[in-house]
Amino acid sequence: MTQPVPISGEDVGQEQQNIRYELTTLAFRLLDGERAAAGIEPWVNSPDAQGRFLGCWQTENGPLGRILVLRAFTDDAELARERMRARAGDRPFGAGDHLTDLTMQSFAPFPFVPPVRTGEFGPVYEIRDYHLRPGGLPATIAGWRKALPGRHRVDPLTVVMYALDGPDRIIQIWPFKSLDERVALRQDLYATGQWPPPGAPEQILEATSLIAWPTPFSPLT
């Protein structure tokens, strides 16, 4: 198992802050998951692809019939080039006729969160999506800066990032060994006052959560 990268609450270097993430959601009919996933790995790793393939998960709880793909790019320009490759193709992500919908969203990491490190951390992944009140991002980042280093030591984070388009929102991805571990960790963090981050819950207008399992070819497992 790969050890998670430490998080201190101090800003990482500017080059790491410039990293851009793309979270893509592929929707398909319930029985088409295996066929929809079959072309993803060759598509994201093709010679003309930009960026780095980090993770791929299929939902188990929450909206079903979904595959989520996480990739990292060195900057906005590299992400834009890869976005155009997807838009210009007739079989984006290699999923072809099995897709019923495709959404690609762009994110920047919180300034103190290091780049995603791939490895074996799951196999249960929770992907939480918080729609924030307008202007709520600075207070959210400030609260996470204080609380995340402590939580990360006992419950390592994959990434937390904020949307670059659309409404103010953040996405956070957490790996767990099991659903039971997830429940036990969250209960202990709340009981001991280590979580939630100070001032952050007040910024949340709506929160959703997905539980997803890595596909066999996901670099994050």
Disulfide bonds with the S-S distance in Angstrom:
none
